[in-house]
């Protein structure tokens, strides 16, 4: 995919990247809302910390496998 993006003209690279960024932000917002709704819905602050710790744990675990 990176090679295809690299082969595009500069002006198309920007728009293609912009579309990808908007899609990723939309996906992230949806996942975040689901976490807030299903993980400790009665306590917003504790839910935020729990999902933050979960995210850090996933990044830490996958970092060693991807590197």
Residue, then its C-alpha position, 0 to 999 in steps of 0.5 A: x500500500x505504501x508503494x502505491x501511495x508513493x507512486x501517486x502524484x504529490x497532490x493526490x498523496x495529500x487527499x489520499x492521506x487525508x481520507x485515511x486519517x479521517x477514516x481512522x479518526x472515525x473508527x477510533x471515535x466509534x471504538x472509544x464510545x463503545x468502550x465508554x458504554x460497555x466498560x464501567x458505564x456508571x463511572x466515566x473516569x474509571x472507564x477512561x482509566x481502564x480503557x487507557x490501561x488496556x490500550x497501553x497494554x495492547x501497544x506494549x504487547x504488540x510492540x515486541x511482536x512487531x519489532 
